[in-house]
Amino acid sequence: MTEPLQKLAAAALTLIIIAIVLLGLIYGQTLLVPIVVGALLAMLLTPVMDKLMGWGVPKVPAAILSLMLIVLFIAGVFSLVSVQIYSFVQNADELKQNAEMRIADLTQYVQSKFGVTRQQVEDATDNGINEMTSTMKEQAGGIFSATTQTMTNFFLTLIDTLLFLLFHAQIKQAFIKFASKENQPKAEETLNKISKVAPQYLFGKLMLVTFLAIAYAVGLSLIGVKYGVLLGVLAAVLSIIPFIGNMIGGILPMAMVLVTQEETWPILAIIGLFMGAQFIESYFLEPLIVGGKVSVNPMAAIIGVVIAGGIWGIAGMIIAIPYMGIVKILCDQVDRLEPISILIGEEEKPPSWISKKSSRLVDWVKGKFGKETQDARHKTQE
């Protein structure tokens, strides 16, 4: 076989493998999503489990206690938001009436400025409002009512997370054995680096989303936005999607203000709230909590989120960026995969004035708390 034919055959085989993998991901969603999410949660909880075992807690109780942290966190968020979801569903008709009143004013403005007939504008707005409210009712109702499939996936995810916690050492050794004998030390070193950096990255991202959720929920509630807690938590979750997520998260409370209030000053307050929270998150908290070890560029993040969302829906969109960060860690440690790391990683840029000032503050905080921690350890040892 000639060299061009060999290359063509290799390219065709690669496309076939990619197609098979995609079909497996699509049709195996019910089985694979709990496993993939469970592995992600296990990476996050492994340091907690190791800490408990260091305090003398046996392995199985340590794994169960670590898992309970996630259960309590999810239960707390759900209980906080579920009341507002229920209220939102109950008052959907009232929101529709308010939206019709606001759009009636807009209809008069459009009619006077652009010469469009009132009947045309009313037909278009009525269709849009009816479709929007029915969709929002269905989506909110679907989120609030825990279906059998959702609960099954939730418990399967918890079981998979527990199994990953209990057998993570064996899984690690199994992956090392896949490498040839001469490459096993390198594979072990790579996995050790991933096991150190990945939990820090995942925990940091969780802390940042939690900060944004609290800031948005409190800020929107103080501004007087209806369902501020629900919209704040939703905006924080959407923030994992670069650019688009923050934009959608900010538009939703603005739309709620336009529907439920006559004043327009809360819109300016919402813009200030989102800009201030994202400024603190990007320039101070992210360098302090996550650090610069893992960074996915916006283009790769958006493409990854869109593809994962098309395959696994909302679950895929949520886990896409954390897994891309883990893939980048792996690619950084393997020479052959370095081009992929360059493709999904952020380009190094000269630091701006704000970045320099924030870096100095972050370094000061790290040095201050790091010194206090070391002094406390010395005193404990003495």
KOLLO-567548 format. One record per residue (C-alpha): residue number from 1; x, y, z. Coordinates in Angstrom, 2 decimals. Layout:
BEGIN
 seq       X       Y       Z
 NUM       X       Y       Z
...
***
This chain:
BEGIN
 seq       X       Y       Z
   1    0.00    0.00    0.00
   2    1.40    3.39   -0.97
   3    2.03    6.12    1.61
   4   -0.93    8.34    0.50
   5   -3.28    5.38    0.81
   6   -1.89    4.57    4.26
   7   -2.52    8.14    5.40
   8   -6.03    8.04    3.93
   9   -6.75    4.74    5.67
  10   -5.42    6.10    8.98
  11   -7.61    9.23    8.66
  12  -10.67    7.11    7.81
  13  -10.00    4.82   10.78
  14   -9.67    7.85   13.07
  15  -13.00    9.24   11.88
  16  -14.68    5.86   12.38
  17  -13.32    5.61   15.94
  18  -14.50    9.16   16.72
  19  -17.97    8.36   15.33
  20  -18.17    5.16   17.40
  21  -17.10    7.02   20.55
  22  -19.68    9.78   19.98
  23  -22.45    7.25   19.37
  24  -21.41    5.40   22.52
  25  -21.51    8.64   24.54
  26  -24.94    9.56   23.16
  27  -26.66    6.21   23.56
  28  -24.82    5.34   26.78
  29  -25.77    8.60   28.53
  30  -27.87    6.93   31.23
  31  -24.99    4.65   32.20
  32  -22.01    6.96   31.65
  33  -23.18   10.27   33.17
  34  -23.34    8.95   36.79
  35  -19.89    7.37   36.34
  36  -18.28   10.52   34.88
  37  -19.87   12.82   37.48
  38  -18.97   10.34   40.24
  39  -15.33   10.35   39.14
  40  -15.32   14.15   39.22
  41  -16.80   14.24   42.73
  42  -14.34   11.58   43.89
  43  -11.40   13.74   42.72
  44  -12.88   16.59   44.72
  45  -13.44   14.53   47.87
  46  -10.24   12.44   47.89
  47   -8.22   15.07   49.85
  48  -11.04   15.27   52.42
  49  -11.07   11.49   52.79
  50   -7.27   11.39   53.14
  51   -7.45   14.07   55.82
  52  -10.04   12.10   57.80
  53   -7.96    8.93   57.50
  54   -4.96   10.90   58.76
  55   -7.00   11.70   61.88
  56   -7.52    7.99   62.48
  57  -10.93    7.51   60.84
  58  -11.19    4.11   59.07
  59  -11.34    4.07   55.27
  60  -15.03    3.23   54.76
  61  -16.41    5.72   57.36
  62  -14.03    8.37   56.00
  63  -15.37    7.85   52.47
  64  -18.99    7.97   53.68
  65  -18.39   11.13   55.72
  66  -16.70   12.79   52.74
  67  -19.65   11.88   50.53
  68  -22.07   13.32   53.09
  69  -20.48   16.75   52.58
  70  -21.63   16.75   48.95
  71  -25.08   15.45   49.91
  72  -25.53   18.18   52.53
  73  -24.28   20.85   50.12
  74  -26.69   19.78   47.36
  75  -29.57   19.45   49.83
  76  -28.88   22.94   51.18
  77  -28.81   24.53   47.73
  78  -31.95   22.66   46.63
  79  -33.89   23.58   49.77
  80  -32.84   27.21   49.37
  81  -33.89   27.43   45.74
  82  -36.88   25.06   45.68
  83  -39.15   27.49   47.56
  84  -38.54   30.18   44.98
  85  -38.97   27.71   42.12
  86  -42.37   26.70   43.51
  87  -43.37   30.34   43.96
  88  -42.21   31.12   40.43
  89  -44.33   28.32   38.97
  90  -47.37   29.41   40.99
  91  -47.04   33.06   39.93
  92  -46.22   32.46   36.26
  93  -49.62   33.79   35.17
  94  -49.11   36.99   37.17
  95  -45.72   37.47   35.54
  96  -47.36   36.99   32.16
  97  -49.88   39.75   32.90
  98  -47.12   42.10   34.02
  99  -45.14   41.34   30.87
 100  -48.20   42.11   28.74
 101  -48.58   45.48   30.45
 102  -44.93   46.37   29.85
 103  -45.09   45.25   26.25
 104  -48.24   47.29   25.68
 105  -46.20   50.41   26.45
 106  -43.47   49.17   24.13
 107  -46.09   48.54   21.43
 108  -47.16   52.16   21.45
 109  -43.53   53.29   21.15
 110  -42.79   50.93   18.24
 111  -46.03   51.90   16.51
 112  -45.25   55.61   16.73
 113  -41.61   55.28   15.67
 114  -41.70   52.62   12.95
 115  -45.26   52.76   11.64
 116  -46.02   49.12   12.42
 117  -49.71   48.37   12.94
 118  -50.84   47.69   16.48
 119  -52.38   44.35   15.52
 120  -49.06   43.08   14.10
 121  -47.14   44.02   17.22
 122  -49.78   42.54   19.53
 123  -49.91   39.26   17.61
 124  -46.13   38.92   17.70
 125  -45.85   39.81   21.39
 126  -48.77   37.57   22.43
 127  -47.23   34.60   20.65
 128  -43.84   35.34   22.19
 129  -45.23   35.74   25.72
 130  -47.34   32.60   25.52
 131  -44.45   30.54   24.23
 132  -42.03   31.99   26.79
 133  -44.31   31.47   29.79
 134  -45.30   27.95   28.76
 135  -41.63   27.03   28.26
 136  -40.60   28.57   31.58
 137  -43.44   26.75   33.34
 138  -42.43   23.42   31.87
 139  -38.73   23.90   32.61
 140  -39.31   25.16   36.14
 141  -41.79   22.42   36.83
 142  -39.36   19.84   35.49
 143  -36.61   21.13   37.74
 144  -38.84   21.25   40.81
 145  -40.49   17.84   40.43
 146  -37.96   15.09   41.09
 147  -38.69   12.41   38.54
 148  -37.84    8.76   39.04
 149  -35.05    8.95   36.45
 150  -33.45   11.96   38.12
 151  -33.49   10.37   41.55
 152  -32.10    7.13   40.11
 153  -29.23    8.98   38.45
 154  -28.57   10.87   41.67
 155  -28.27    7.72   43.76
 156  -26.19    6.00   41.07
 157  -23.84    8.99   41.09
 158  -23.48    8.77   44.88
 159  -22.75    5.03   44.67
 160  -20.19    5.55   41.90
 161  -18.54    8.36   43.89
 162  -18.29    6.13   46.96
 163  -16.77    3.30   44.91
 164  -14.23    5.65   43.31
 165  -13.26    6.91   46.78
 166  -12.82    3.39   48.17
 167  -10.90    1.99   45.20
 168   -9.03    5.03   43.87
 169   -5.65    3.49   44.78
 170   -6.41    0.31   42.81
 171   -7.71    2.34   39.85
 172   -4.54    4.41   39.88
 173   -2.34    1.29   39.89
 174   -4.38   -0.23   37.06
 175   -3.80    2.83   34.86
 176   -0.08    2.71   35.62
 177    0.06   -0.97   34.55
 178   -1.37   -0.04   31.15
 179    1.93    1.71   30.38
 180    5.02   -0.23   29.40
 181    7.48   -1.08   32.17
 182    9.97    1.59   31.15
 183    7.20    4.24   31.09
 184    5.48    3.23   34.34
 185    7.54    5.63   36.54
 186    6.62    8.51   34.20
 187    2.95    7.44   34.25
 188    2.95    7.29   38.05
 189    4.54   10.74   38.25
 190    1.91   12.12   35.88
 191   -0.97   10.63   37.87
 192    0.51   11.97   41.11
 193    0.63   15.48   39.66
 194   -2.93   15.18   38.40
 195   -4.11   13.90   41.80
 196   -2.58   16.99   43.44
 197   -3.60   19.68   40.95
 198   -7.05   18.42   39.86
 199   -8.67   18.51   43.35
 200   -7.27   22.00   43.92
 201   -8.68   23.13   40.57
 202  -12.09   21.53   41.16
 203  -12.37   22.80   44.73
 204  -11.32   26.26   43.58
 205  -13.97   26.34   40.85
 206  -16.61   25.18   43.34
 207  -15.59   27.94   45.76
 208  -15.77   30.57   43.02
 209  -19.25   29.46   41.94
 210  -20.32   29.47   45.61
 211  -18.98   33.00   46.05
 212  -20.82   34.22   42.96
 213  -24.02   32.48   44.06
 214  -23.93   34.18   47.47
 215  -22.95   37.57   46.02
 216  -25.62   37.47   43.31
 217  -28.37   36.11   45.57
 218  -27.73   38.66   48.34
 219  -27.18   41.52   45.91
 220  -30.28   40.83   43.83
 221  -32.39   40.43   46.97
 222  -31.15   43.77   48.33
 223  -31.85   45.46   45.00
 224  -35.39   44.13   45.22
 225  -35.37   41.71   42.29
 226  -38.15   39.15   42.59
 227  -36.85   35.58   42.93
 228  -33.38   37.04   43.53
 229  -32.03   33.90   45.22
 230  -33.13   31.65   42.35
 231  -31.75   33.98   39.68
 232  -28.52   34.50   41.63
 233  -27.79   30.79   41.97
 234  -28.70   30.21   38.32
 235  -26.38   33.03   37.20
 236  -23.53   31.58   39.28
 237  -23.95   28.14   37.68
 238  -24.09   29.71   34.22
 239  -20.84   31.58   34.93
 240  -18.86   28.41   34.19
 241  -19.62   29.11   30.50
 242  -17.22   31.91   29.44
 243  -18.81   35.16   28.23
 244  -22.15   33.61   27.27
 245  -22.92   32.35   30.78
 246  -22.28   35.69   32.46
 247  -24.29   37.48   29.79
 248  -27.31   35.19   30.16
 249  -27.01   35.26   33.95
 250  -27.16   39.06   33.90
 251  -29.99   39.33   31.37
 252  -32.36   37.13   33.39
 253  -32.63   39.43   36.48
 254  -32.84   42.48   34.19
 255  -35.78   40.90   32.39
 256  -37.40   40.15   35.75
 257  -37.02   43.80   36.75
 258  -38.63   44.97   33.49
 259  -41.55   42.60   34.05
 260  -42.18   43.21   37.75
 261  -41.07   46.81   38.41
 262  -41.74   50.19   36.91
 263  -38.39   51.72   37.93
 264  -35.35   51.19   35.72
 265  -32.63   52.06   38.25
 266  -32.38   48.41   39.45
 267  -31.02   47.50   36.01
 268  -28.03   49.77   36.57
 269  -27.62   48.28   40.04
 270  -27.65   44.76   38.56
 271  -24.99   45.72   36.02
 272  -22.83   47.15   38.81
 273  -23.38   44.04   40.95
 274  -22.36   41.61   38.20
 275  -19.36   43.69   37.12
 276  -18.13   44.08   40.70
 277  -18.56   40.40   41.58
 278  -16.85   39.23   38.40
 279  -14.01   41.72   38.91
 280  -13.35   40.37   42.41
 281  -13.70   36.78   41.21
 282  -11.37   37.17   38.20
 283   -8.61   39.36   39.63
 284   -8.47   38.37   43.30
 285  -10.28   35.15   44.21
 286   -9.37   33.03   41.18
 287   -5.58   33.67   41.45
 288   -5.81   33.12   45.22
 289   -7.94   29.95   45.21
 290   -7.33   28.28   41.84
 291   -3.99   29.75   40.85
 292   -2.53   29.80   37.35
 293   -1.84   26.06   37.06
 294   -4.89   25.31   34.92
 295   -6.51   27.72   32.52
 296   -8.77   26.93   29.55
 297   -9.09   29.57   26.86
 298  -12.58   30.92   26.04
 299  -12.71   29.47   22.51
 300  -11.94   25.93   23.68
 301  -14.29   26.31   26.66
 302  -17.25   27.44   24.54
 303  -16.68   24.71   21.94
 304  -16.32   22.11   24.68
 305  -19.49   23.26   26.44
 306  -21.50   23.26   23.19
 307  -20.32   19.78   22.21
 308  -20.82   18.34   25.70
 309  -24.24   19.98   25.93
 310  -25.25   18.49   22.59
 311  -24.20   15.03   23.79
 312  -25.27   14.99   27.46
 313  -27.44   18.08   27.88
 314  -27.16   20.17   31.04
 315  -24.97   17.59   32.80
 316  -22.49   17.76   29.93
 317  -22.40   21.56   30.01
 318  -21.65   21.58   33.74
 319  -18.84   19.02   33.69
 320  -17.27   20.09   30.37
 321  -14.91   22.77   31.65
 322  -13.69   20.87   34.77
 323  -12.83   17.88   32.58
 324  -11.14   20.12   30.02
 325   -9.03   21.48   32.87
 326   -8.10   17.93   33.88
 327   -7.28   17.07   30.24
 328   -4.99   20.09   30.11
 329   -3.18   18.90   33.25
 330   -2.65   15.51   31.59
 331   -1.47   17.06   28.33
 332    1.01   19.26   30.20
 333    2.69   16.13   31.59
 334    2.82   14.11   28.33
 335    5.14   15.41   25.60
 336    3.10   13.94   22.74
 337   -0.05   15.66   23.97
 338    1.53   19.10   24.37
 339   -0.11   20.45   21.16
 340   -3.54   19.74   22.69
 341   -2.50   21.62   25.83
 342   -1.47   24.59   23.71
 343   -4.74   24.41   21.77
 344   -7.04   24.47   24.82
 345   -4.82   26.51   27.15
 346   -4.69   30.27   27.44
 347   -2.00   32.24   25.70
 348    0.46   33.95   27.99
 349   -0.03   37.70   27.95
 350    1.93   40.51   29.57
 351    0.20   41.36   32.85
 352   -1.90   44.50   32.93
 353   -1.72   47.15   35.64
 354   -4.72   45.64   37.42
 355   -3.22   42.15   37.18
 356    0.05   43.35   38.69
 357   -1.70   45.06   41.61
 358   -3.97   42.07   42.25
 359   -0.99   39.69   42.03
 360    0.83   41.68   44.70
 361   -2.22   41.54   46.97
 362   -2.66   37.80   46.35
 363    1.03   37.13   47.07
 364    0.77   39.17   50.28
 365   -2.30   37.22   51.43
 366   -0.67   33.89   50.61
 367    2.51   34.87   52.39
 368    0.63   36.18   55.41
 369   -1.57   33.13   55.89
 370    1.20   30.76   54.87
 371    3.47   32.19   57.55
 372    0.71   32.00   60.18
 373    0.03   28.38   59.22
 374    3.70   27.45   59.52
 375    3.98   29.17   62.91
 376    0.91   27.27   64.12
 377    2.41   23.98   62.97
 378    5.69   24.72   64.76
 379    3.85   25.54   67.97
 380    1.83   22.32   67.69
 381    4.99   20.26   67.20
 382    6.65   21.93   70.19
***
